[in-house]
Structures are given as structure tokens and as C-alpha cells.
């Protein structure tokens, strides 16, 4: 059973989703504003395995809530958005969301996404115990610790899995679909923007100059590869 925090200001929709997700085996806490969600997470310390976060909220919107969560926690975040605009989706993903679902969200689809994300965040991504070194970046796959110039980096579970996948296949170009399958556990053609946004977040943490990456490079039209500088 997963402990879910549902952040939704539409009372009728929140009630219906909470009831349906509870029937599917989850325990659901509801917050109707971003401010209340942050309070429950960080002040009341409500047990939370995953946050289902509506984008259009009164007060601070879902994008800002997601950024504030990500600044303090690695808890997985799934955006619930009525917007089909790709720009909005990318903004959310670059803000640290792990995935998004376009509303109206079918409860069984949400249940499947929740289970997929929690399964991959609770399972080690490293197929073997190894320490990888790329310049001043050190990746300890056994301890699940990444350091840069000796300072530990704080990566989300998705970023860690992604980096380990690149490190285990150093020098190889990995396509977006390959990464969706191995890192996101999607057995179907998922949204490649998840990969691009996660790579952008990872570059911001591991690259000296994220705008001109020397470690995690783009193979135009093919995917990405991690190389030694």
C-alpha cells in the first residue's frame, strides 16, 4: 500500500480520485492548496511515498510546488495537468517532476503510474557493484553515492538511475526509448520529453557548464552518451 498525497483544489474531483485510489489499495491524504501540501510534507511530516500534484492551483501553482518539493526532498512527483501544451509539460518536468498525467485522469492509469514509479524507485538500478570515475565525478554504484570534486551530489531516484544507466554503458549512445524502458520501466513508447528533462536536470548537477556539456553528451537524432573528459 502506497501513501499518496493528492494535491487538488477541485473538491469533487479530489474526493472521487481519493476514493478510487483507496479502493485500489492506496492510502490517500488530500491537500487543496500548494501551501497546505508543503506544510503537510515538511512541517506535519505526513508519511508520503508519492505526490499527485495538480498544476492549476490557487496561490502557488503546481510548478512552483514541485520546485519547492524537489529542493528539499526526493519524493516522487506526478503532475496532473489539464494542459496539453508541450511547453507546460516540459516546464513541469524540468522543475523536477518524475512524470505527468493529462486530466481527466482515469484512476487505474494513475494506479499503474504510481506502481511503476514506486517499483523503480525502490529497486537498485545498478546491475553490479562498481565505482565509476569521469573526471572529477565519482559514482559509487554500491553505496548509491555520487560526488563531484569530493562533494556529495543530491540526486533524485530518477536522476540516480539515469546516471547509473549511462555509467554502466559508458561511451555508448543510449536512445530515448531505451532509457524510457530501462530507467522509467515503460514497456511501451513513452514520452521522450521525460528523458530530455531528466538529462537537463542531471547536467545541471554534474557538468561544470551545463550549457556546454563535456560528460553527458547529445548524439543528435540518436540519444545521449556519458564519456570521460
C-alpha positions in Angstrom: 0.0 0.0 0.0 1.4 3.4 -1.0 0.9 6.6 1.0 -0.2 9.2 -1.6 -0.5 13.0 -1.1 -3.1 14.2 -3.6 -2.9 18.0 -4.2 -6.1 19.1 -6.0 -8.3 22.1 -5.4 -11.4 20.7 -7.1 -13.2 19.1 -4.1 -15.4 16.9 -6.2 -12.6 15.6 -8.3 -10.3 15.1 -5.3 -12.9 13.2 -3.4 -13.6 10.9 -6.4 -9.9 10.3 -7.1 -9.1 9.7 -3.4 -12.0 7.2 -3.1 -11.0 5.3 -6.3 -7.3 5.2 -5.4 -8.2 4.0 -1.9 -10.3 1.2 -3.4 -7.2 0.3 -5.5 -5.2 -0.2 -2.3 -3.6 3.1 -1.6 -3.8 5.4 1.4 -4.6 9.0 0.2 -4.2 12.3 2.0 -5.7 15.3 0.2 -4.5 18.9 0.2 -6.4 21.6 -1.7 -3.6 24.2 -2.0 0.1 24.0 -2.6 0.8 25.8 0.6 -1.1 23.1 2.6 0.7 20.3 0.7 4.1 21.8 1.6 3.0 22.1 5.2 1.9 18.5 5.4 5.1 17.3 3.8 7.7 19.3 5.7 6.0 20.6 8.9 3.5 17.9 9.8 5.7 15.3 8.1 2.7 13.4 6.7 4.0 9.9 5.6 4.2 10.2 1.8 5.5 7.8 -0.8 4.4 9.8 -3.8 2.8 13.2 -4.6 0.0 13.6 -7.2 0.1 17.3 -7.9 -2.4 19.3 -9.9 -0.8 22.1 -11.9 -3.6 24.7 -11.7 -3.8 25.5 -8.0 -4.9 28.7 -6.1 -2.0 30.5 -4.6 1.3 29.0 -5.7 0.8 26.8 -8.7 1.9 23.2 -9.1 5.1 24.0 -10.9 6.3 26.1 -8.0 5.1 23.5 -5.5 7.1 20.9 -7.4 10.3 23.0 -7.4 9.9 23.6 -3.6 9.4 19.9 -3.0 12.4 19.0 -5.1 14.6 21.5 -3.3 14.0 19.6 -0.1 13.0 16.0 -0.9 13.4 13.2 -3.5 9.8 12.0 -3.0 8.4 11.2 -6.5 6.0 13.7 -8.0 3.5 13.1 -10.7 1.9 16.2 -12.3 -1.8 16.2 -13.0 -2.4 18.7 -15.8 -5.4 19.7 -17.9 -2.9 21.5 -20.2 -1.9 19.6 -23.4 0.7 22.3 -24.2 4.1 20.6 -24.5 5.8 23.7 -23.1 3.8 23.4 -19.8 4.8 19.7 -19.6 8.4 20.4 -20.1 8.4 23.2 -17.5 6.9 20.7 -15.0 9.4 18.0 -15.9 12.4 20.4 -15.7 11.1 21.5 -12.3 11.7 18.0 -11.0 8.5 16.1 -11.7 9.0 12.3 -12.4 6.0 12.0 -14.7 2.8 13.7 -15.7 -0.8 12.6 -16.5 -3.2 14.7 -18.5 -6.6 15.2 -16.8 -9.2 13.8 -16.6 -7.1 11.0 -15.1 -8.5 7.5 -15.1 -7.8 6.0 -11.6 -6.4 2.8 -13.0 -4.0 4.7 -15.2 -2.8 6.7 -12.2 -2.6 3.4 -10.2 -0.4 1.9 -12.9 1.9 5.0 -13.0 2.2 5.1 -9.2 3.1 1.4 -9.0 5.6 1.8 -11.9 7.4 4.8 -10.3 7.5 3.3 -6.8 8.8 0.0 -8.1 11.7 1.6 -9.9 12.5 4.0 -7.0 12.6 1.1 -4.6 14.8 -1.1 -6.7 18.5 -0.5 -7.2 19.4 0.4 -10.7 22.9 -0.9 -10.5 23.4 -4.4 -12.1 26.8 -4.7 -10.4 28.8 -3.2 -7.6 31.2 -0.7 -9.1 32.8 2.7 -8.8 32.9 4.7 -12.0 35.1 7.8 -12.4 34.5 10.5 -15.0 37.0 13.3 -14.4 36.1 14.9 -11.0 32.8 12.9 -11.0 32.7 9.7 -9.0 29.8 7.3 -9.0 29.7 4.6 -6.3 27.0 2.2 -7.6 27.0 0.1 -4.4 26.6 2.9 -2.0 24.4 4.9 -4.4 26.6 8.0 -3.8 27.7 10.4 -6.4 30.4 13.0 -5.6 31.8 15.9 -7.6 35.2 17.3 -6.5 34.7 15.3 -3.3 31.3 16.9 -2.5 28.3 14.6 -2.5 25.6 15.5 -5.0 21.9 15.1 -4.1 20.2 13.3 -6.9 16.6 12.1 -7.1 16.0 8.4 -7.6 15.3 9.0 -11.3 18.4 11.0 -11.8 20.5 8.3 -10.0 19.0 5.5 -12.1 19.6 7.5 -15.2 23.2 8.3 -14.3 23.9 4.7 -13.4 22.5 3.5 -16.7 24.8 5.8 -18.6 27.8 4.9 -16.4 27.2 1.1 -16.9 27.2 1.8 -20.7 29.9 4.4 -20.8 30.7 5.7 -24.3 27.6 4.0 -25.7 24.8 6.0 -27.2 21.5 5.2 -25.5 18.3 6.2 -27.3 15.5 7.9 -25.5 13.2 4.8 -25.9 15.9 2.6 -24.5 16.2 4.9 -21.5 12.4 5.0 -21.0 12.4 1.3 -20.8 15.4 0.8 -18.6 15.0 3.8 -16.3 11.3 4.6 -16.3 10.3 1.0 -16.7 8.0 1.8 -19.6 7.3 -1.2 -21.7 5.7 1.0 -24.4 6.5 4.1 -26.4 6.6 6.7 -23.6 7.1 10.4 -23.8 10.7 11.2 -24.8 10.4 14.6 -23.0 10.7 12.7 -19.7 14.2 11.7 -20.8 15.2 15.2 -22.1 14.0 16.9 -19.0 15.8 14.4 -16.7 19.0 14.8 -18.7 18.8 18.6 -18.4 18.4 18.3 -14.6 21.3 15.8 -14.4 23.6 18.0 -16.5 22.8 20.9 -14.1 24.3 18.9 -11.3 27.2 17.0 -12.9 28.5 19.4 -15.6 30.9 22.3 -15.0 28.9 24.2 -17.7 25.5 22.5 -18.3 25.1 24.6 -21.5 28.2 23.1 -23.0 28.2 19.5 -21.6 31.5 17.6 -21.7 30.4 14.5 -19.8 26.8 13.8 -20.8 26.8 14.5 -24.5 24.0 14.5 -27.1 24.2 12.3 -30.1 22.0 14.3 -32.3 19.0 12.4 -33.6 20.1 9.3 -31.6 20.2 9.9 -27.9 22.8 10.5 -25.2 26.1 9.1 -24.0 28.3 9.5 -21.0 32.0 9.9 -21.8 35.3 10.6 -19.9 36.5 14.2 -20.4 
